[in-house]
Amino acid sequence: MTATVLPRLDRRGRTLAQLGASALLVVAVVVAGTVAEDAAQTTGLAERNRAPSVGHWFGTDWLGRDVLARVLAGLRLSLVVGTSAAVLSALIALVLACAATVGGPRVDAVVGWLVDLFLALPHLVLLILLAFAFGGGTEAVVVAVAVTHWPTLTRVLRGQARQVVGSDFIVVSAQLGRSRWWIARRHVSGHLVGQFLVGLVLLFPHAILHEAALSFLGLGVDPAEPSIGVLLAESMRFLSAGAWWLAVLPGLCLLLVVKAVDGIGENLRSLLNPRSHHS
């Protein structure tokens, strides 16, 4: 028995360590991006398109601005936009899942139809159309990402909520005269917190990448802001001249942060549901 418990403790310790390291990296990026905001906008025309060096670890861009400072500021902006979009999308999923569970067969059918409809639509095309319809900009990106990322989480929460509704205490509450929405607010939503938090965190990588994609296409944040998508779009003009660092280094940093955020979600899911963790 001791031999069985120890590996479990070791796995839990590794999971906590990985979760802490990923969270620390994300927090460090946010702090560094806040500190680097002024440096990201500082131009130096005498040092335009310089390759990475001791003075500029990621080189400089076409206006002589430090690429590392702009990458850090861009990653911070991406995390802020991704956070806003993911929270809104997760809340939509939670409301729809609760409504489908306690609202009766008709509401459940409508929610199921909406989930199937949005999952059937081309994701990136829908994002572009919504961002364009809302006029572009940071707010449009947040709304477009939030409106298109809730279906999968809704399906997960809906299945979990159905299991909760079949419990004895839900039957007792209904027999005591509690309304459907009281049951949804007091009982169902509380049992969805774990899945909700994991789903919320796992929405972050998609939100961050899609924000970068929309900014790259010119439908995202203000081009004056040092967004990763903006940096990659600007770099296209200089790649043929050999300025590889303008695209490669921001792209790698974006993937690193996305991987860190995804690691937070996966490790959080392992802690909340040990059966999903496979060593």
Residue pairs with C-beta under 8 A, 6 or more apart in sequence:
7 279
8 274
11 277
11 279
12 271
12 274
15 267
15 270
15 271
15 277
16 267
16 271
18 263
18 267
19 263
19 264
19 267
19 268
19 271
22 260
22 261
22 263
22 264
22 267
23 264
25 256
25 257
25 260
26 79
26 257
26 260
26 261
26 264
29 72
29 75
29 76
29 79
29 257
30 76
30 79
32 72
32 76
33 72
33 73
33 74
33 75
33 76
33 77
33 79
34 76
35 72
36 68
36 69
36 70
36 72
36 73
37 73
37 76
39 66
39 69
40 65
40 66
40 69
40 70
40 72
40 73
40 74
40 226
41 65
41 226
42 65
42 66
42 69
43 63
43 64
43 65
44 60
44 63
44 64
44 65
45 63
45 64
46 64
47 56
47 60
47 64
48 60
48 61
48 62
48 63
48 64
49 59
49 60
49 61
49 62
49 238
49 241
49 243
49 246
50 56
50 59
50 60
50 64
51 59
51 243
51 245
52 58
52 59
52 245
52 249
53 59
56 66
56 67
56 68
57 68
58 66
58 67
58 68
58 71
58 245
58 249
58 250
59 67
59 243
59 245
59 246
59 249
60 66
60 67
61 67
61 70
61 231
61 234
61 246
62 234
62 237
62 238
67 231
67 245
67 246
67 249
67 250
68 249
69 226
70 226
70 231
70 250
71 226
71 228
71 231
71 249
71 250
71 253
73 226
74 225
74 226
74 227
74 228
74 230
74 231
74 250
75 228
75 253
75 254
75 257
77 221
77 225
77 226
77 227
78 208
78 211
78 212
78 227
78 228
78 254
78 257
79 204
79 208
79 257
79 261
81 138
81 141
81 142
81 145
81 207
81 208
81 211
81 221
82 145
82 204
82 207
82 208
82 211
82 261
83 204
83 207
84 142
84 146
85 141
85 142
85 143
85 145
85 146
85 149
85 203
85 207
85 211
86 145
86 146
86 149
86 200
86 201
86 203
86 204
86 207
87 200
88 142
88 143
88 146
89 145
89 146
89 147
89 148
89 149
89 150
89 153
89 203
89 207
90 150
90 153
90 196
90 199
90 200
90 203
92 146
92 147
92 150
92 154
93 150
93 151
93 153
93 154
93 157
93 196
93 199
94 157
94 189
94 192
94 196
96 111
96 114
96 115
96 150
96 154
96 158
97 111
97 154
97 157
97 158
97 160
97 161
97 192
98 157
98 161
98 184
98 185
98 188
98 189
98 192
99 107
99 111
99 184
100 107
100 108
100 110
100 111
100 112
100 154
100 158
100 161
101 108
101 158
101 161
101 162
101 164
101 165
101 184
101 188
102 165
102 180
102 181
102 183
102 184
102 188
103 180
104 180
111 154
111 158
112 158
114 151
115 151
115 154
115 155
115 158
118 126
118 148
118 150
118 151
119 151
119 152
123 148
124 210
124 213
126 148
127 144
127 145
127 148
127 210
127 213
127 214
128 214
128 217
128 219
130 140
130 143
130 144
130 147
130 148
131 140
131 141
131 144
131 214
131 219
131 220
132 219
134 140
134 143
134 144
136 218
136 219
136 220
137 220
137 221
137 222
138 220
138 221
138 222
138 225
140 219
141 211
141 214
141 215
141 219
141 220
141 221
144 214
145 206
145 207
145 210
145 211
149 203
149 206
149 207
149 210
152 199
153 196
153 199
153 200
153 203
156 195
156 199
157 192
157 195
157 196
157 199
160 191
160 192
160 195
161 188
161 191
161 192
164 170
164 187
164 188
164 191
164 192
165 188
169 187
170 183
170 187
170 188
173 182
173 183
173 186
173 187
174 183
178 186
194 272
194 273
197 268
197 272
198 265
198 268
198 269
198 272
201 261
201 264
201 265
201 268
202 262
202 265
202 266
202 269
204 261
204 262
204 264
204 265
205 258
205 259
205 261
205 262
205 265
208 254
208 257
208 258
208 261
209 254
209 258
211 220
211 221
211 227
211 229
212 220
212 227
212 228
212 229
212 232
212 254
213 220
213 229
214 220
214 229
215 221
215 227
215 228
215 229
215 230
215 233
216 229
216 230
216 232
216 233
217 229
217 233
218 233
220 227
220 229
220 230
221 227
221 229
221 230
223 230
228 250
228 251
228 253
228 254
231 246
231 250
232 247
232 250
232 251
234 246
235 243
235 246
235 247
235 250
236 247
238 246
239 246
239 247
269 276
269 277
270 276
270 277
